Amino acid sequence: ELPADLKDNTIKRLGACTAETKEQEPNKQLAASNLERVTETLTEASKTSEAAKKLWNNIAPTVVKISIWLGTVVESFGS
């Protein structure tokens, strides 16, 4: 189980990213910013938390696909 604050922040940011992608004219910069923060948070947490590492490994392929659609590079991916 992830720590509550990490879990809440991740869910909130992913929710904002998901909502933005469903808009007729999505704000890709806003979605990319939220996705970047999720990536940074989970990458850092995966260094010390086995639950975060497992979660990151499960969602990383999706994050890459979304970041390509957004036209951005997730800076901390794979670090």
C-alpha positions, 0 to 999 in steps of 0.5 A, a space after each residue: 500500500 502506498 502512503 496516503 499522501 502519495 496515493 491522494 496526490 497521484 490520484 488527484 493528478 491522474 484524475 486531472 490529466 484524464 479529465 483534460 484528455 476527455 475535453 473536446 480541445 484538451 489543454 495538453 500543457 496542463 495534462 502534461 504538467 500533471 503527468 510529469 508530476 505523477 511521474 516524478 512522484 512515483 519515480 522518486 517513491 519507487 526508490 524506497 517503496 516496493 508498492 510504488 515501484 510495482 505501481 510505476 512498473 505497471 503504469 509506465 508503458 501507458 505514461 509513455 504513450 500518453 506523453 507521446 500524444 501530449 507531445 512531451 517527454 516525461 523527463 524523469 521516466 526511467 531515472 
